[in-house]
Amino acid sequence: MRDKIFFEIKILINMDPEEKHMIAKEIVRERRLPYSIEVVEENNNKYRVINNFGSETTYIKKDGHYFLEDELE
């Protein structure tokens, strides 16, 4: 558990806040989400986000579009 928390904190520190905001804005615009999100983890083209209700979702960027992880399975 401790390793996971440290790993997540490390990822957040390494991400540029401007880049996180830009990615979140792109996802909200493309997916036409009626709520705000914040990128909490980035791994290649896989983004874990949390919305303003506290739910976590994973989006994958493929061919310039963002898909829910479940849509690509």
C-alpha positions as CSV (number, residue, x, y, z in Angstrom):
1,M,0.0,0.0,0.0
2,R,2.8,2.4,0.9
3,D,4.6,1.8,-2.4
4,K,1.4,2.5,-4.4
5,I,0.9,5.9,-2.6
6,F,4.5,6.9,-3.1
7,F,4.3,5.9,-6.8
8,E,1.1,8.0,-7.3
9,I,2.7,11.0,-5.6
10,K,5.8,10.7,-7.7
11,I,3.7,10.7,-10.9
12,L,1.8,13.8,-9.9
13,I,5.0,15.7,-9.1
14,N,6.6,14.8,-12.5
15,M,3.6,16.0,-14.5
16,D,3.6,19.6,-15.6
17,P,0.4,21.3,-14.2
18,E,-0.2,23.1,-17.5
19,E,0.0,19.8,-19.4
20,K,-2.4,18.1,-16.9
21,H,-4.9,21.0,-17.4
22,M,-4.6,20.9,-21.2
23,I,-5.2,17.1,-21.3
24,A,-8.2,17.4,-19.0
25,K,-9.6,20.2,-21.2
26,E,-9.2,18.0,-24.3
27,I,-10.9,15.1,-22.7
28,V,-13.9,17.2,-21.4
29,R,-14.3,18.9,-24.9
30,E,-14.0,15.7,-27.0
31,R,-16.1,13.5,-24.7
32,R,-18.6,16.4,-24.1
33,L,-18.5,15.8,-20.3
34,P,-20.9,17.9,-18.3
35,Y,-18.5,17.9,-15.3
36,S,-14.9,18.8,-14.6
37,I,-12.0,16.4,-14.3
38,E,-8.4,16.4,-13.1
39,V,-5.7,14.1,-14.5
40,V,-4.1,12.3,-11.6
41,E,-1.9,9.8,-13.4
42,E,-0.4,9.5,-16.9
43,N,1.2,6.4,-18.3
44,N,2.1,6.7,-22.0
45,N,-1.4,7.3,-23.6
46,K,-3.4,6.1,-20.6
47,Y,-4.8,8.8,-18.3
48,R,-6.5,8.2,-15.0
49,V,-8.7,11.1,-14.1
50,I,-11.0,12.0,-11.1
51,N,-14.1,14.0,-11.6
52,N,-15.6,16.6,-9.3
53,F,-17.9,13.8,-7.8
54,G,-14.8,11.8,-6.7
55,S,-15.2,9.0,-9.3
56,E,-12.1,7.7,-11.1
57,T,-12.1,6.8,-14.8
58,T,-9.3,5.8,-17.2
59,Y,-9.1,7.2,-20.7
60,I,-6.8,6.0,-23.4
61,K,-5.7,8.3,-26.2
62,K,-5.7,6.4,-29.5
63,D,-5.5,7.9,-33.0
64,G,-5.9,11.4,-31.5
65,H,-9.2,10.5,-29.7
66,Y,-9.9,9.7,-26.0
67,F,-11.6,6.4,-25.3
68,L,-12.8,4.9,-22.1
69,E,-10.7,1.9,-21.1
70,D,-13.7,-0.3,-21.4
71,E,-14.5,0.8,-24.9
72,L,-11.2,-0.6,-26.2
73,E,-11.5,-4.0,-24.5
